[in-house]
Amino acid sequence: MMPPLDEQELLSMEEAIERLKTTRPTFYRWLRTGRIKGMKVGRQWRFYPEDLERFLKGEGPRIDLPLDISPLLKQLSESVAQAGGELPDQTFSGMERAVELLIQLLLLKNASHLHLEPLVQTQGNLNGLIRFRIEGRLQPQLEIDRRLIAPMLAQFKLISGCDPHSQDSPQEGQFNHEAQYKPYHFKTHFLPSAQGETLTMTLLHPGQDIRLADLKLDSQVQSSLDQALKKGWGLVITSGPHGSGKTTTLYAILKEIASPELKTISLEDPVEQVFPWIVPVTVDHQAGETLTGKLRVILNADPDAIMIGELRDEEAVKMAMRIGLTGHLVLTQLHSETAIQALLKLSEISGSPYTVTESVRLILNQRLVRKLCPDCKKRKALTQTELKPFENLLAKLELSSQDLPKLHHATGCQKCQMTGYRGRMQITEALSMTPELQKLLHQHATADEIEKNLAPDKWHGFLKDGWNRVLSGETTLEELARVSGLT
């Protein structure tokens, strides 16, 4: 057993190299990438024997703590216990244990992101603030002493494969984690700011087990999707703003079509999930590869269907439409406020309405709304004063505030952490390529003209889907107004 650090004799670089039986260039590389911890004494490097032993055992570098971490560990342990979790075993200690508890707490609260930032608080002190994004909204979890920010970031960097010594340049990493015998995959992003370094940690695709039936799409939307997939060629696009669940829907569709009778290839940057009967391919930008270049290579692999993670530039959009025209099914996603806007965006990029009308089969546009907590939701008749903030929404839905039935609203209980909501659900609109829509595109119709001229059975907007969910008591007017921007 190693003596305490203050009793250990520091080793010179030559002694450290000799102890590790390596060469000076290799040792420098380990030191530069943070695999070995050292310290400068004057102009010379010195090393603790314990740090060299940790390296030989395959353990990460020791992280120095500037103060007692016990209060933080106690606070995190209590939060995990209150959320119904089990404390990690005693093999974890110090900052390693704190990070393990934080990850466990994030999973227990069904959060999608963790944010750690040095922020100025009301008293003027610069403390660290940890927030979770739960059901699409950031919620503060705890403050930590500003002196613990750097050690905590260093621990996250170590498990993410990043350089723990670099604090002046952005870094990205990822790591796998297992909890309750389930695997989880996280992505980390470290960003220097004027107040200090920040961390954003993302749980990649927490809805990885979701299948198409789990999305509970409106029957008309589901029928439109089934018909588009049955054709077996052309583009099926999921669209919406950032964080609207497009990737989850795309993966659900991908799992729906996957079979031994189809050659299906997914092209992502990077590959984040692997499914049976799907060939995952990534784009190596460091090697000079491009999305369109990789698509050309994929076409030589005799695919029936191709999933493109995201269309990020005009060249990729044009390439995807050309592939759709050649008899391949193309699944992809696009950032857009509405399905009609996505369609017009494709028409503008292609420069040819014909290319769009012949290649696009279906565009889905979606939002995520919070679901009412089933244990505490209540129904009541809203007064005219309470309905006033929803005038724009009701006008868009062509509804009169005088004739509304009783609607459910959020109250709050222990099971939903007093928010009134528990979980999220998708509201979706579907725009199928029909002869009427083709004619409107060839006439260069505007978004308003397209919406006015499409028959209700050919066009299902997400507001209509959302209103049906409000009527059924699944969500609220407040949520529908929030995600539609009609407030």
N, C-alpha and C positions, 0 to 999 in steps of 0.2 A: 504494500500500500504506500502511495506517495505521501511524503510529509506535506504540511501546509505550504502554500506558495511562498509565504514570507520566510520559510526555512529552506527553500530550494535554492541551489546555487545556479545562477544564470550561466548558460552555455554560449560560447561564441559561435559564429556561423560555421567555422571550420569544424568545431566539435559536433555541431548539429548535423552537418553533412556526413561526418564520419559515423555518427550514431545511426543515421538512416541508411547508410551504405548506398549513397547515390552520388550524382555528379553535381557540380555547381550550377550548370545551366538548368538542370531538372529541378533543383532545389529553388532556384530563383523563380521558375514558372509556378511551382507550388505556392510560393510566398506571394507572388503577384496576383494569383487567382483566389487567394484567401483560404487555401486548403491547410496552410500552416499559419499559426499565429505567432507573431514576433513583436518585439518592441525595440525602439531606438534608444540607445544610451549614448548621448552625444551624437557622434556620426556613425556609430557601430551598431549592427544588429545583435540583439541578444535574445535567447530563447529559454523558456522554462522546460525542464525535462518532462513535466506532466503533459505539456502541449504536444511534444514529440511522441509520447506514449499514446495519446489520443489519436494522433495521425496513424500510427502503426496499427491501432485496433480498428481503423476505419471510421472513427468517430469524428464529428465536426469540431471545429476549433472552439476553445473555451470562450464564453462571452462574459466579460467583466461586468458586474453589476455595481453601480455607484451608490446604491443604498439598499436597505433591507426590502426584499420583495414579498415578505410574508403577508403584509396587508392586502396586496393585490391578489395573491394566491387565495387568501381567505375570501375576498369579495367574489372572485370568479367561481370558487368552489360552491359558495352559497347560491350564486345565480344558476349554476348547473343543477344543483340539487333541487332548487325551486322549480326548474323547468322539467323535472322528472328524469334527469340523467344520472348516470353512475360516474363517480370520480375515477380518473385514470389511476393505474397502479403506481407504486412508489418508484418505479424505474425512471420516471420522469421527475426532474427536479429543476429548481430555478426558473429561468426564462423559458426553457424547453417545456416545463409543466404549464406555465402561463399560456403559451401559444397552443398547447394541446387542449387546454380548457376553453380557450376562445373558439377554436374550431368546433369543439363539441357543442358549445353554446349556440353557435351559428346554425348548426344542423338541427338542434333541438327546437329552435325558433323558426325553422323553415325559411331562413334568410337566403337571399341570392348573392349578396355582396357584403363584404366587410370594408369599412373605410377607417383608416387610422391617420389622423392629421394633427399637427400642432396648431391650435387655434387660440386666439386671445379671448379669454373669458371676461365676464362682467367686472371682476375685481382687477382686471388688468394683468393678471398672471398668464403666462404662456404655458398651458397644460396640453396634454394629449387627449384628444377626444376620439372614442371608438363608437362608430355608428354601424348599424346593420340596415340593409335594405330589405324590408319585409313587405310582401304583397305590393311591391312597386314603390314604396315610400320609405325614405330614410328615417330611422328612429335611433336617437342617442341611446347608448347602452351604459357607458361608464367613462369617467375621466381618469387618466393616469398621470402620475408625476412626470413632468417634462423630461426629467433625467432618465426615465425608463424608455423613452421613445426610441432612442438609438439602439439600445440592446434588443428591444423587441423587434425592430426592423431587421437587425442583423440576424436574429434567429429565423425570421421568415425568409430572409435571403438564403440562408444556409439550406433550408429544406426545399427551396425553389431552384437551387442550382445557380444562384447569382453570386456576385462578388460581395461579401459582407463589408469589405473595406471601402468600396466605392460609394460615395454619397453625392457626388456632383453631376452624375450623368444618369439619365433614365435607364432603367433595367426592366426586363420582362422575364418571367420564369413560370414554372408550373410544377406541381407535385401531386402525388396520389396519396389518399388517406383512406383508412378503413375504420368504420364505426358500426357496431352491431352487426358485424360480418357482412357489411355492404361496402363496396368500393365507391369512392368519390374522387373526382378529379378537379383540381383547383388551378386557376391561372392568377399570377400575381403581377402587379405593375407598380414599380417604384418611381416616383416623380419628385425631383427636387423643386422646392418652392422658395419664395422669399422668406418664409417663416421657418423653413426646415423641410426635411424629406417627408413625403407622404406615401401611404400604401393603399392600393385598391386590390382586394382579393375577390375573385369571382368564382362561384361554384358553377362549373360548366355543365349546362343542360341538366338541371335537376329533374326535368320532366322526361328523362331518357326512357322510362318504362311506359310512357303514355302512348297508347295506340289511337288510331283514328276514332274508334267508337267512344273513347274516353273524353274526346273533345265535345261530344254531345252537340254537334252542329245542327242548325235548323234543318228541317226536312228538305226544304227547297234548296238550300246551300249544298246539303249532302247529295241530293239528286244531280245537281249541276256538276259537282266534283266527280261523281261516279260516271257520268256520261263522258266527261273530258278524259278520264283515265281509260275508259273502255275504247276510245278511238285509237290509243296506242301510239300516237305521234303528236307533235306540236308542243307548245309551251304551256305549262301549268305554273302559275306564279303566285307566291304568297307575298303580300305587300302590307305596309303599315309603317308607323313611326318606330323609332328605336325603343326596344323593350316591350313590344306588343305581342311577342310570342311567335314570330314568324318562323324561327328555326325549329321550334317544337312542332309546329304544324307540318313543316317540310319533312322532318324526320318521321312523323306519324304517317304521312303519305308514302314515304320511302319504304317503311316497314309494311305498308299495305300492299305494295306492288311486288315486293321482293319474293322471288320464287326460283326454283331450279330451272324453270322454262324460260326465264329471262336473263340476259346478260346485262347487269346493272352496274354502273361505275359511278362512284361519288368523287367529286373533285372539290377539295376544301383547302383552306389556308389558315391554320393547319387542320389535319384530320382530328376530329374531337370525339367521334364515336365510330364504332365498328359494328356492323349488323350481319347476320347470316345472309348469304347469297348476294352480298354487296362487295364490290372490289373498291377499297378505299385508296385514293390517289391524292397526293399533296403537291403543291407548287413550291419548289425550292428557289426562292428569289435570290439567295446568296450565290447560287450556282448560275444565275442569269436566266432562270426559267420565267416564263410569263403565263398568265391564265390562258390566253388565246393560243399560245404555242403548245401548251399541254393539251388543250382541247383537240388540236389537230392530230396529236399523237394518239389520243384516246380513240378517235374515229377509226384508226387502223386496227383497233382491238375488237371490232365487230360488236359494239354495244347495241342493245335494244333501247335502254333508257340511261340517261345521264343526269345526275344531280349536281348542280353547280351551287356552291355555298352561297355566293352573293355576286350579283352583277355590279361591279364597282366602276366601270368606265364604258365609254361609248363603243370601243372596239369589242369588248366582251359581250355587250348587248347585241351588236350586229352579228357576231359569231354565233350566239345562242339562237337567234332567229333563223340563221342559215341552216343550222343543225336541225331545228324543228321542221324546216321545210323539206329536209331530205329523208323524212320518215322515221325520225327518232323522237322518243318521248323525252322532253327536257323539263326537269323540275328545278326551280330556282326561286330566289327572293329579290325584292326590290324595295327601296325606301320610297314611300309615297303616302300622301294623306288619304286618298280615296282610290278605288279601283279604276274609276274613270280617268283620274289624273295620271295613274300609272300607264294606262293605255295610250293617252295622248303623249306622254313622255317617250314611250317606245316609238310612236309614230314620228315624233320630232327627230329622234336620234337616227332612225332608219332612213328618214327622208322620203319614205315611200309607204303610203297607206296600204298598198297591196301587200307588201312584205308582212305587215302587222296582221292584217285580216286573214292572211293565209297561214301564218305560223302560230298565232296565239289562240289557244283553245279556251282558257279560263284564267281569270285573275281574281284571287281572293284578297280582301282587305280586312284587317282585323284590329281589335283593341282588346285589352285585358281589363275587366272590371272586378272589383272586390265583391265576393259573395257575402250575403248577409249571414250572420251567425244563426244557425237554426235553433239554438237554445235560448236566445233572448230577443229575436226579432219580434216586432209588434206591428199590428195594422191599425191605421187610423185615417180619418178623413183630413186632408190638408186644407187649411184656411187659405183665403185669397192672398193674405200677407205672406204666408209660407210658400205659396206658389209663385210669387212675384219673381224670385231669382231664376225661375225656369221658363220665363215668357218666351225667350228665343228658341229654346228646345221644343216647347209645346207647339210653337208656330211652325217650326220645321217639320214636326210630326203631323201638322194639320189637326191639332187637338184643341178643344176648348177647355179652359181651366174650370168652367162651370159644370162640366159633365164628367169629371174624373171620378173613378171609383175609389174606395179606400185602398191605400197603398201601404206596403210594409216599410218600416224605417229602422235604423240602427239604434240600439240602446246601449248594450255593453254588459258583459259578465266576466267571470273569472276565466271561462273557457276560451274567450276571444281576447283576453288581456284588456278588457274594458273598451275595445275599439268598436264593437258592434259588427265586425266583419271577421270572416275566417276563410282563408283561401281565395283564389281568383278563378275566374272563368272567362271564356273567350266569347266575344260577340263578333259576328262575321258578315261581310257582304260578299256576294258572288256576281261576277260579270262574265257571262258566257258570250262567245263570239257567235252572233246570229246574223241572218241576212239583213235584218233591220240595222244592226250595229255596223255591219260592213258598209252599208249604204251611207250612214251618217259619217263614218270616217272618210270615205271617198269624197264626201261633200265638205270636208274640213270643218265639221261642226265643232262648236265649243263645248266645254264640260256641261254648262247649263243646258244647252240645246240637246245634248245627248241624254241627260237625265230626264228632261221633260218629254222627250219623244219615245223613250223606251217603255214598253208595256210593263205593268207591275209583275207579270209572271216571267218576264225576261230580266228583271233587275231587282235584286233584293239588297237594299242598303243596310249597313250595320246598325243604323238608328232604329230601323224596324225590328231587327233582331233584339236589340237592347231593350226596346219598349216591351216586347213580349216577355223578356226576362224580368222586367220591373213588374208587369202584371202578374206574373207567376210567383212573385215574392222571392226571387233569387237574388236580386240586387235592388238598388235604389235609384230614384231620379237624380240624386246628387252625384252618384257614380257615372251615370250616363251623360250628364251634363259635363262632368270633369273630363272624361276621355274624348268627348266630341268637341270640346272647346266652346260649347254653346252656353255660356254663363253670363 
